[in-house]
Amino acid sequence: MAGFDVRGLYVHEVSLMQDTVIIAVKQAREAGAQRIHRVMMRVGALSGAVPETLEFAFEIVAKGTMAEGAVLEIEKVPVLCYCSACAEEFEPADLVCECTRCARPSVEIRRGRELQLTSLEVS
C-alpha cells in the first residue's frame, strides 16, 4: 500500500515527527533544558497529517532523545473558509468549501492547513 513502510507506519508522519523532535530538542537545548516533558502542536484538517499516526510516530522517534517519554498534545484545527459573497467565515460540512449560507463555492481557506510546533514544556 502506498505511503506505508515495512512496519506499517505512515512514512509521511514519521518524517514529520523526526523533524519536529529535532526542532524541539534544539529549542530545549538553547533554553538550557535537560528534558522535554510536553510537546504541543497544531494540526489542521487539511495539513495532510493524521494526528493519531503522529502520536504513534512521536513515541518511536523520541526514543533515545531528551523528548523520550514526553507527552504529545495535538490541537486539531478545523477548516475555516470565507465566502466573499456573504462576507462571512464558515466551517464547511465536508472538504468541499461550499458556503453554508448561500451554497456558493469558496476558494479562500483561512484555517485548516496548519502543522505547527506551538510550545514545549521543559526542565
Stockholm file with secondary structure:
# STOCKHOLM 1.0

chainA/1-123         MAGFDVRGLYVHEVSLMQDTVIIAVKQAREAGAQRIHRVMMRVGALSGAVPETLEFAFEIVAKGTMAEGAVLEIEKVPVLCYCSACAEEFEPADLVCECTRCARPSVEIRRGRELQLTSLEVS
#=GR chainA/1-123 SS CTTBCTTSCBHHHHHHHHHHHHHHHHHHHHTTCSCEEEEEEEEETTSSCCHHHHHHHHHHHHTTSTTTTCEEEEEEECCEEEETTTTEEECCSSSSCBCTTTCCBCCEEEESCCEEEEEEEEC
#=GC SS_cons         CTTBCTTSCBHHHHHHHHHHHHHHHHHHHHTTCSCEEEEEEEEETTSSCCHHHHHHHHHHHHTTSTTTTCEEEEEEECCEEEETTTTEEECCSSSSCBCTTTCCBCCEEEESCCEEEEEEEEC
//
